[in-house]
Amino acid sequence: MRTVDLNFVRSTMTLIDWHERLIMIKGQRGVGKTTLMLQRILSEFGPTNTTEVLYISLDNIYFSNHQLLDFIEQFHAQGGKHLFLDEVHKYEGWSREIKNAYDEFPDMHFTLSGSSLINIMAGEADLSRRCISYKMQGLSFREYLELAHRQIFPTLSLQDILTNGNSICAEVNSRIRPLSLFAQYLREGYYPFFVEGLENYHLRIENVVNMTLESELPQMRKLDVGNIRKLKALLAVLASNVPFAVDTVKLASMAELSRTTLLQYLQHLNDAQIINLLYSDLANVKRMQKPDKIYLENTNLLHALSFGVLNEGTAREAFFVNQLSYAHRVEYSKSSADFTIDGQYTIEVGGRSKGGKQIAGLPDGYIAADNEEYVLGNKIPLWLFGMMY
């Protein structure tokens, strides 16, 4: 525990109510869930060994022939109060045994982490009333600046950006040149493991995707392993093309899948945080409804999976959807612009030369413009939307 670094801590740490007895942290492989748990242990309990707290990963070989519930009973008998369980989806029947332990030992606290595919509502045991679940995604641009360049800026709200953007831009530009660093972030700044070196960074991202497709989806969503190759081909197509109005018949044909199977798999990939599905009316989305647009979940995935030169427009829109969807409702705009945020704001995403035609006459219309350092009227620098968590 002494080797855990507290110099940089994800903003997720402050969002979690650590007083709750059962906490689930869900997210993609590689976004920092394990590090967050270890940092919590160090900051709360200190570096010295204590019988009250324990971290263990459920992919440990010990659990191949030992029951989790028996382990928890032994830990509790020795004075254990706080148990941090990593990779819970690797242990079959985890939800049932955690529920039993939660009910049997009311003085214990459990913090779990696992795949973003975990569905608390569909578990073998009813954890939905007991468990508080948090989604963890990769680094925001703000967090990247802190981790990679030791530049600390406050977390902004959307309202801060829309009403006070110029003074914020002035502060940022007085300390760094955001445009060059933003370009770096879009290529190789989303997953914290970039600190271990950039030489094999995109290869490691491919490994994250492969592990999700080849292991987690078959295990947790009963994906037909015979279709994994088709899904990989589909992801390559999505990464290499400009986001378009979704033609499910064409996509199904390209992926050699039926339309129904395609829609099921797209939802699985969305749940796995490999893609983002965008709809024009989230409140009334029906089961198996086709999305209006499809994006790779983050721009680093785009760089890792695409063939040839990456389309700048694709990267801009993927970044915007990724960063805003963390705390806001992002919908495909029914107007001529790109996106509607929280049913109120209409935002068009584009380059520096993007005009205001798409948002003309809209009282809450804005342009998120790439390659801009400062706010100009209702044109807001795209990178500024990366300071929201």
C-alpha positions in Angstrom: 0.0 0.0 0.0 3.0 2.3 0.5 3.6 2.3 -3.3 0.2 3.9 -4.0 0.6 7.5 -5.3 -1.8 10.1 -3.9 -0.3 13.0 -5.9 -3.0 12.6 -8.5 -6.5 11.3 -7.6 -9.4 11.0 -10.0 -12.4 13.4 -9.5 -14.5 10.2 -9.1 -13.1 10.0 -5.6 -15.1 13.0 -4.4 -18.3 11.9 -6.1 -18.6 8.6 -4.2 -20.5 8.5 -0.9 -18.0 6.3 1.0 -20.3 6.1 4.0 -22.6 3.7 2.0 -22.2 0.1 3.0 -22.3 -1.3 -0.5 -20.6 0.6 -3.4 -20.1 -0.6 -7.0 -17.6 1.2 -9.3 -18.2 0.1 -12.9 -16.0 1.0 -15.8 -13.9 -0.1 -18.8 -10.7 -2.0 -18.1 -7.8 0.5 -17.8 -9.6 3.6 -16.6 -8.2 3.4 -13.1 -10.7 1.6 -10.9 -8.1 -0.5 -9.0 -5.9 2.6 -8.4 -8.9 4.5 -7.0 -9.8 1.7 -4.5 -6.2 1.5 -3.3 -6.0 5.3 -3.0 -9.1 5.2 -0.9 -7.6 2.6 1.4 -4.4 4.6 1.8 -6.1 8.0 2.4 -8.7 6.6 4.8 -6.7 4.0 6.8 -3.1 5.0 6.3 0.0 3.0 5.1 0.2 0.7 8.1 -1.3 -2.7 8.1 -4.7 -3.1 9.8 -7.0 -6.0 10.3 -10.0 -3.8 9.6 -9.5 -3.3 5.8 -8.5 -5.6 3.0 -8.2 -5.3 -0.8 -8.4 -8.4 -3.0 -9.1 -9.2 -6.6 -11.6 -11.9 -7.4 -9.6 -13.1 -10.3 -7.1 -14.4 -7.8 -6.5 -18.2 -8.2 -7.5 -18.6 -4.5 -11.1 -18.2 -5.5 -11.0 -21.1 -8.0 -11.5 -23.5 -5.1 -12.7 -21.3 -2.2 -16.0 -19.6 -1.7 -16.2 -15.8 -1.4 -18.7 -16.0 1.4 -16.5 -18.3 3.5 -13.6 -15.8 2.9 -15.7 -12.9 4.1 -16.8 -14.8 7.2 -13.2 -15.5 8.1 -12.2 -11.9 7.5 -15.0 -10.6 9.7 -14.1 -13.0 12.4 -10.6 -11.5 12.5 -12.0 -8.0 12.9 -12.5 -7.1 9.3 -14.8 -4.1 8.6 -14.0 -2.8 5.2 -13.6 -5.1 2.2 -12.5 -3.9 -1.3 -13.3 -6.5 -3.9 -11.9 -5.9 -7.4 -12.9 -7.7 -10.7 -16.1 -9.1 -9.1 -17.5 -10.1 -12.5 -14.7 -12.8 -12.6 -16.3 -14.7 -9.8 -19.5 -16.6 -10.7 -22.3 -16.0 -8.3 -20.7 -12.9 -6.8 -24.0 -11.0 -6.4 -25.7 -13.7 -4.4 -22.8 -14.1 -2.0 -22.3 -10.4 -1.5 -26.0 -10.0 -0.7 -25.7 -12.7 1.9 -22.6 -11.1 3.4 -24.2 -7.7 3.4 -27.3 -9.0 5.3 -25.3 -11.2 7.6 -22.6 -8.7 8.7 -24.3 -5.3 9.2 -21.1 -3.8 10.5 -19.2 -4.4 7.3 -18.7 -2.1 4.3 -18.1 -3.5 0.8 -16.6 -1.6 -2.2 -16.8 -3.5 -5.4 -15.4 -2.8 -8.8 -16.0 -4.6 -12.1 -16.8 -4.4 -15.8 -19.2 -1.7 -17.0 -21.3 -4.6 -18.3 -22.4 -5.5 -14.8 -26.2 -5.0 -14.4 -27.2 -4.7 -10.8 -30.8 -5.0 -11.6 -30.3 -8.3 -13.4 -28.1 -10.0 -10.8 -28.8 -13.3 -9.3 -29.6 -11.5 -6.0 -31.5 -8.3 -5.4 -28.7 -5.8 -4.9 -30.5 -2.9 -6.4 -31.9 -1.7 -3.1 -28.6 -2.1 -1.3 -26.0 -1.1 -3.8 -25.0 2.4 -4.9 -23.5 2.2 -8.3 -21.0 4.7 -9.9 -19.8 4.8 -13.5 -16.1 5.6 -14.0 -14.8 6.6 -17.4 -11.4 7.6 -18.7 -9.6 10.9 -18.0 -11.2 14.2 -18.9 -9.0 16.7 -20.6 -8.8 18.5 -17.2 -7.5 15.4 -15.4 -5.1 14.7 -18.3 -3.6 18.2 -17.8 -3.1 17.5 -14.1 -1.7 13.9 -14.5 0.6 14.5 -17.5 1.6 18.2 -17.1 1.0 18.9 -13.4 -1.4 21.8 -14.3 -4.3 21.9 -11.9 -7.6 23.6 -12.9 -11.0 23.5 -11.2 -13.8 21.3 -12.3 -16.3 23.4 -14.3 -20.1 23.1 -14.7 -21.7 23.5 -18.1 -23.1 26.8 -16.9 -19.6 28.0 -16.0 -18.5 27.3 -19.6 -21.5 28.9 -21.3 -21.5 32.1 -19.1 -18.0 32.6 -18.0 -15.9 31.0 -20.7 -13.6 33.8 -21.6 -12.2 34.5 -18.2 -11.6 30.7 -17.8 -9.8 30.6 -21.2 -7.7 33.6 -20.1 -6.6 31.7 -17.0 -5.8 28.5 -18.9 -3.9 30.3 -21.7 -1.8 32.3 -19.2 -0.3 29.0 -18.0 -0.4 26.6 -21.0 -1.0 26.4 -24.7 -4.2 24.3 -24.6 -4.5 23.5 -28.3 -1.3 21.4 -28.6 -2.0 19.6 -25.4 -5.6 19.0 -26.5 -4.3 17.3 -29.7 -2.1 15.1 -27.6 -5.0 14.2 -25.3 -7.2 13.2 -28.2 -4.5 10.8 -29.4 -3.2 9.3 -26.2 -4.6 10.9 -23.0 -7.8 9.1 -22.1 -6.4 6.0 -20.4 -4.2 6.7 -17.3 -1.8 3.9 -18.4 -0.2 6.4 -20.8 2.1 7.3 -17.8 3.7 3.8 -18.3 4.9 4.8 -21.7 3.4 5.7 -25.1 5.3 3.2 -27.3 2.7 0.5 -27.0 -0.2 2.7 -25.8 -2.6 2.0 -28.7 -1.7 -1.7 -28.6 -2.8 -1.7 -25.0 -6.1 -0.1 -26.0 -6.6 -2.9 -28.6 -6.0 -5.4 -25.8 -8.7 -3.7 -23.7 -11.1 -4.0 -26.6 -10.1 -7.6 -27.3 -10.6 -8.6 -23.6 -14.0 -7.1 -23.6 -15.1 -8.8 -26.8 -13.5 -12.1 -26.3 -14.0 -12.6 -22.5 -16.5 -10.2 -20.9 -19.2 -10.2 -23.5 -19.4 -14.0 -23.9 -19.3 -14.4 -20.1 -21.7 -11.7 -19.1 -24.0 -11.2 -22.2 -23.7 -14.7 -23.7 -22.3 -13.3 -26.9 -21.8 -16.0 -29.6 -18.0 -16.3 -29.9 -18.4 -17.0 -33.5 -19.4 -13.4 -34.0 -16.4 -11.8 -32.3 -14.5 -11.4 -35.6 -17.6 -9.7 -37.1 -17.8 -7.3 -34.2 -14.1 -6.4 -34.6 -14.7 -5.6 -38.3 -17.8 -3.5 -37.3 -15.7 -1.5 -34.9 -13.1 -0.8 -37.5 -15.8 0.4 -39.9 -17.2 2.7 -37.2 -13.8 4.1 -36.3 -12.9 4.8 -39.9 -16.0 6.5 -41.1 -17.7 9.9 -40.5 -20.7 9.5 -38.1 -23.7 9.0 -40.3 -27.4 8.5 -40.1 -27.5 4.9 -39.0 -28.7 2.5 -41.7 -29.1 -0.8 -39.7 -29.7 -2.8 -42.8 -26.4 -1.7 -44.4 -24.5 -2.1 -41.1 -26.0 -5.6 -40.5 -25.0 -6.6 -44.0 -21.4 -5.3 -43.5 -21.1 -7.1 -40.2 -22.8 -10.3 -41.6 -25.4 -10.2 -38.9 -29.1 -10.1 -38.8 -30.6 -6.7 -38.0 -32.0 -7.9 -34.7 -28.6 -9.4 -33.7 -26.8 -6.2 -34.8 -29.0 -4.0 -32.6 -28.5 -6.3 -29.6 -24.7 -6.2 -30.1 -24.7 -2.5 -30.5 -26.4 -2.2 -27.1 -23.9 -4.6 -25.6 -21.0 -2.5 -27.0 -22.6 0.6 -25.6 -22.9 -0.9 -22.2 -19.3 -2.0 -22.4 -18.2 1.6 -23.0 -16.8 0.7 -26.4 -19.2 2.8 -28.3 -21.7 5.6 -27.6 -25.2 5.3 -29.1 -27.0 8.6 -29.6 -30.8 9.0 -29.9 -33.0 12.0 -30.6 -35.3 11.3 -27.7 -33.8 9.5 -24.8 -36.9 9.6 -22.7 -38.9 7.6 -25.2 -36.2 5.2 -26.5 -37.8 1.8 -27.0 -36.1 -1.6 -26.7 -34.2 -2.5 -29.9 -34.7 0.9 -31.4 -32.0 1.9 -33.8 -29.8 4.7 -32.7 -29.6 8.0 -34.7 -25.8 8.1 -34.5 -22.9 5.8 -33.4 -19.6 7.0 -32.0 -16.6 5.2 -30.6 -16.6 5.8 -26.9 -13.5 8.0 -26.9 -11.0 9.5 -29.3 -8.1 7.3 -28.2 -10.1 4.3 -29.3 -10.6 6.0 -32.6 -6.9 6.4 -33.1 -6.2 2.8 -32.0 -8.9 1.1 -34.2 -9.1 3.3 -37.3 -7.4 2.6 -40.6 -5.6 5.5 -42.4 -6.0 9.2 -41.6 -8.5 9.9 -38.8 -11.4 12.2 -39.8 -11.2 15.4 -37.7 -15.0 15.8 -37.6 -15.4 12.3 -36.2 -12.9 12.9 -33.4 -14.4 16.3 -32.5 -17.9 14.8 -32.1 -16.8 11.7 -30.3 -14.9 13.8 -27.8 -17.9 16.1 -27.2 -20.3 13.2 -26.7 -17.9 11.4 -24.4 -17.2 14.4 -22.1 -20.7 15.8 -21.9 -22.5 12.4 -21.4 -20.7 11.9 -18.1 -23.1 14.2 -16.3 -25.6 15.4 -18.9 -28.3 14.1 -21.2 -26.8 14.3 -24.7 -29.2 13.7 -27.6 -29.0 13.9 -31.4 -30.5 17.2 -32.3 -33.8 17.3 -34.1 -32.7 20.7 -35.6 -30.0 21.2 -38.2 -27.3 21.3 -35.4 -25.5 18.3 -33.9 -26.6 17.9 -30.3 -29.1 18.9 -27.7 -28.0 19.0 -24.1 -30.4 18.4 -21.2 -33.3 19.3 -23.6 -32.2 23.0 -23.5 -29.0 23.8 -25.2 -28.3 23.2 -28.9 -24.6 22.8 -29.8 -23.0 22.5 -33.2 -19.5 21.0 -33.2 -17.0 21.9 -35.9 -13.7 23.5 -36.8 -12.5 27.1 -36.4 -14.3 28.3 -39.5 -17.6 26.8 -38.5 -20.4 29.4 -39.0 -23.6 29.9 -37.1 -26.1 28.8 -39.7 -27.1 25.6 -37.9 -28.0 27.5 -34.6 -29.4 30.6 -36.1 -32.4 31.9 -34.2 -31.9 29.5 -31.3 -31.8 31.3 -27.9 -29.5 28.6 -26.3 -27.5 27.8 -29.4 -23.7 27.5 -29.3 -20.8 26.3 -31.5 -18.1 24.1 -29.9 -15.2 25.1 -32.2 -11.9 23.2 -32.5 -8.6 25.2 -32.8 -9.9 28.1 -30.8 -8.2 29.5 -27.7 -10.9 31.9 -26.6 -14.6 32.4 -26.6 -15.9 34.5 -29.5 -19.6 35.4 -29.1 -21.4 32.0 -29.0 -18.4 30.2 -30.3 -16.8 28.2 -27.5 -13.4 26.4 -27.7 -14.0 22.7 -28.0 -11.3 21.8 -25.4 -13.1 23.8 -22.7 -15.8 21.1 -22.6 -13.1 18.7 -21.4 -12.9 20.5 -18.0 -16.2 19.3 -16.6 -15.0 16.4 -14.5 
